[in-house]
Amino acid sequence: MSGVAYEIVDVFTDRPFAGNPLAVVYDATDLATDQMYTLAREFNLAETVFVLPPTAPTATYRARIFTPEGELPFAGHPTVGAAVTSMRRGLFSPGQVVQECGAGLLPITVTPGGSATVTGGTPRLGPPLDPTQLLAIAGLTSDDFSGAPPRSAGCGLDWTFLPVRREALADIEIDTPAARRAGLTGLSVFAWSESTSEAHARVFCPGAAVPEDPATGSAALGLGVWLVAAGWLPADGTSSYRVHQGHEMKRPSLLDCTVTAAAGSATQATVTGHAVPIATGTIIVPPFIG
């Protein structure tokens, strides 16, 4: 095999050169894991996704998702990007599909217009945390804190959520050594508007090759779990909310979400976004290293 096909798409935006860029790689069935790592490091984007034949009988396709540092069980913008790009390439028709990934079998609805709605995995919620250390890591003060305990949450990939004043988002400066000492690998700092059910967020991966993400589907899903636990969204039924991200990076992104709750706990969350094609090509296969 001399080369594999790839596309670059911008995810969680309806226009090019915004949202979160993603490499989607095809024809990669014969690649070993270390070769996928090498390609992900070459693209050097937040994530690279490899679209493969499924191993589960009910799955439409299988996705392996890599950062430049390692493999993830799930991530939102690779899931949206892989689904929309694969539909556009004719691998399947618009409608309901199932992605097989490390987080399990995830249902996705793909539209002819280039958007996808992803249902996250089983919601998880960590215990309340003291905001003092997180605020210091973000370069903020207690005056910036916005009144509900930070905690981790996720639907396939967990993030730590820290609510702050809207004005504080522009002032964030992550102390990477402090984050490393605290074992903090993923932090979503956000401001919430109760009147509009909208969040403005910045999402950080301290110490990673891409330390800030312009659009993070997994964090948007986890935010819904956090919002229900905080009492900021209803304890029962399905609620809609919207996440604005990437503005400080000049890559504005929009993530439309829902969360379903029962008796004060989230039971399911979804995130919807578009994927815009940017580039196509062929990349040579790296040598096998294992």
C-alpha positions in Angstrom: 0.0 0.0 0.0 1.7 3.2 -1.1 -0.8 5.7 0.2 -4.2 6.3 1.9 -6.9 8.8 1.1 -7.7 11.6 3.5 -9.9 14.6 3.8 -9.6 17.7 5.9 -12.9 19.0 7.2 -13.9 21.8 9.6 -16.5 20.6 12.1 -19.1 22.4 14.2 -19.3 25.2 11.6 -21.2 25.8 8.4 -18.4 27.8 6.8 -14.7 27.0 6.0 -11.8 28.0 8.2 -13.9 28.0 11.4 -14.8 25.3 13.8 -12.4 22.4 14.6 -10.3 21.0 11.8 -10.2 17.2 11.4 -8.3 14.7 9.3 -10.5 11.8 8.1 -8.5 8.9 6.7 -9.8 6.1 4.4 -8.4 2.9 2.9 -6.6 2.3 6.2 -7.7 -1.3 6.9 -4.1 -2.6 6.7 -2.5 0.0 8.9 -1.1 -1.0 12.3 -1.8 1.1 15.3 1.7 2.6 15.3 1.2 3.7 11.7 -2.0 5.5 12.7 -0.2 7.2 15.5 2.4 8.4 13.0 -0.2 9.8 10.6 -2.0 11.6 13.5 1.3 13.2 14.5 1.9 14.2 10.9 -1.5 15.9 10.5 -0.9 17.4 14.0 -4.5 18.4 14.5 -6.5 17.9 17.7 -7.7 14.6 16.3 -7.4 12.3 13.3 -10.1 9.7 12.6 -9.6 6.5 10.7 -12.8 5.1 9.1 -12.7 1.3 9.0 -15.1 -1.6 8.3 -17.1 -2.5 11.4 -16.5 -5.6 13.6 -20.0 -5.4 15.3 -22.8 -6.7 13.2 -25.1 -3.8 13.9 -22.5 -1.1 13.2 -22.3 0.9 9.9 -18.6 1.6 10.3 -15.8 1.6 12.9 -13.9 4.7 13.9 -10.5 4.9 15.5 -9.7 8.3 16.9 -6.1 9.6 17.6 -4.6 12.7 19.0 -0.9 13.4 18.3 -0.3 11.8 21.7 -2.6 8.7 21.7 -5.9 7.0 20.9 -9.2 8.1 22.4 -12.3 5.9 22.9 -14.6 8.7 21.7 -14.5 12.4 20.6 -17.3 14.5 19.3 -15.9 16.4 16.3 -14.2 13.3 14.8 -17.5 11.4 15.2 -19.5 14.2 13.4 -16.8 14.7 10.8 -16.4 11.0 10.0 -20.2 10.5 9.7 -20.8 13.5 7.4 -17.7 12.9 5.3 -18.5 9.2 4.8 -22.0 10.0 3.8 -20.8 12.6 1.3 -18.3 10.0 -0.1 -21.1 7.5 -0.7 -20.2 5.0 2.0 -23.9 5.1 3.2 -27.0 7.2 2.6 -28.3 10.0 4.9 -30.3 8.8 7.8 -29.6 6.6 10.9 -26.2 5.0 11.2 -24.2 3.4 14.0 -20.6 4.2 14.7 -18.5 1.6 16.4 -15.7 3.1 18.6 -13.9 2.6 21.9 -16.9 4.0 23.7 -19.3 1.4 22.2 -21.9 1.6 19.5 -23.2 5.2 19.1 -26.3 6.1 17.0 -25.9 9.0 14.6 -28.4 10.8 12.4 -26.8 12.2 9.2 -28.5 14.8 7.0 -28.1 15.4 3.3 -27.1 19.0 4.1 -23.9 17.9 5.9 -24.8 17.8 9.6 -24.9 14.9 12.1 -26.5 14.4 15.5 -24.5 12.1 17.8 -26.0 10.4 20.8 -23.3 10.1 23.5 -22.4 7.1 25.6 -23.6 6.5 29.2 -23.5 9.7 31.2 -20.9 9.9 34.0 -20.6 12.4 36.8 -17.8 12.9 39.3 -18.0 14.4 42.8 -18.0 18.1 43.5 -14.5 19.7 43.5 -13.0 22.7 45.3 -12.8 25.5 42.7 -9.7 27.1 44.2 -7.1 25.0 42.5 -8.9 25.0 39.1 -9.2 28.8 39.1 -5.5 29.1 39.9 -4.6 26.8 37.0 -6.8 28.9 34.7 -5.2 32.1 35.9 -8.5 33.3 37.4 -9.6 34.4 40.9 -12.5 33.6 43.2 -14.2 36.7 41.9 -14.5 35.0 38.5 -16.2 31.9 39.8 -19.9 31.5 39.0 -21.5 29.7 41.8 -21.9 25.9 41.3 -19.2 23.3 42.2 -16.9 22.2 39.4 -16.9 18.5 38.7 -16.1 16.1 36.0 -18.7 14.8 33.6 -18.9 13.0 30.3 -20.7 10.7 27.8 -17.8 8.7 26.5 -15.0 11.1 27.4 -14.8 13.0 30.7 -14.0 16.6 31.2 -13.7 18.8 34.3 -16.2 21.7 34.2 -15.5 25.1 35.8 -18.3 27.8 35.6 -17.1 31.4 35.5 -18.3 34.9 34.6 -18.6 35.6 30.8 -16.0 38.4 31.0 -13.4 36.0 32.6 -13.1 33.8 29.5 -10.8 36.2 27.7 -8.5 36.4 30.7 -7.7 32.7 31.0 -4.0 31.7 30.9 -3.5 28.0 31.7 -0.6 27.1 34.1 0.4 23.9 32.3 2.9 22.7 35.0 0.3 23.2 37.7 -2.3 21.3 35.6 0.2 18.5 35.2 0.9 18.3 38.9 -2.8 18.2 39.5 -3.4 15.5 37.0 -5.7 17.7 35.0 -5.8 16.7 31.3 -9.1 18.2 30.2 -10.7 21.4 31.4 -13.9 23.2 30.1 -14.2 26.7 31.4 -17.6 28.1 30.6 -20.1 30.9 31.2 -23.8 30.0 31.3 -26.8 32.2 30.3 -29.9 30.9 32.0 -32.2 33.2 29.9 -31.0 31.7 26.6 -29.8 28.3 27.7 -26.4 29.0 26.0 -22.9 28.5 27.1 -19.7 30.3 26.0 -16.9 27.9 26.5 -13.1 27.5 26.2 -11.8 23.9 26.4 -8.2 23.1 27.3 -5.9 20.0 27.1 -3.0 21.3 29.2 0.3 19.9 27.9 -1.1 18.4 24.7 0.1 19.2 21.2 -3.1 21.2 20.6 -3.6 22.8 24.1 -6.9 24.5 23.3 -9.8 23.1 21.2 -12.0 25.4 19.1 -15.0 23.0 19.2 -15.3 20.0 21.5 -18.4 17.7 21.0 -17.5 15.4 23.9 -17.2 18.4 26.3 -20.5 19.8 25.0 -22.2 16.4 25.8 -20.6 16.4 29.3 -21.8 19.9 29.9 -25.4 18.8 29.7 -24.7 16.2 32.4 -23.1 18.9 34.5 -25.9 21.3 34.0 -28.6 18.9 35.1 -26.6 18.0 38.2 -26.2 21.6 39.0 -29.9 22.3 38.7 -29.3 24.7 35.8 -31.3 22.6 33.4 -34.5 20.7 34.4 -34.3 17.5 36.4 -36.8 15.7 34.2 -37.4 15.6 30.5 -35.4 16.7 27.5 -33.8 20.2 27.4 -32.0 21.9 24.5 -28.9 24.1 25.0 -26.3 25.6 22.8 -22.5 25.9 23.2 -20.4 28.7 21.6 -16.7 27.9 21.4 -13.6 29.0 19.6 -14.2 32.7 19.5 -11.0 33.6 21.3 -9.1 31.4 18.8 -10.7 33.1 15.8 -12.4 29.8 14.9 -16.0 30.4 16.0 -17.9 27.1 16.5 -21.5 26.3 17.3 -22.7 23.1 19.0 -26.4 22.4 19.4 -27.2 19.9 22.2 -29.9 18.2 24.1 -29.8 16.4 27.5 -32.5 14.1 28.8 -32.9 13.7 32.6 -34.8 11.7 35.1 -35.0 12.5 38.8 -32.1 15.0 38.6 -29.7 12.8 36.7 -28.8 12.9 33.0 -29.7 9.7 31.1 -28.7 10.8 27.6 -27.2 13.7 25.7 -26.8 14.6 22.0 -24.7 17.0 20.1 -25.3 18.3 16.5 -23.0 20.0 14.1 -22.0 20.5 10.5 -18.8 19.5 8.7 -17.4 21.5 5.9 -14.9 20.0 3.4 -11.6 21.8 3.1 -9.1 19.6 1.4 -8.6 16.1 -0.1 -5.5 14.2 -0.9 -3.3 11.0 -0.5 -0.7 10.6 2.2 2.0 8.0 2.1 1.9 5.1 4.4 4.6 5.3 7.2 6.9 2.3 7.7 5.7 -0.3 10.2 7.5 0.2 13.5 6.1 -2.5 15.8 
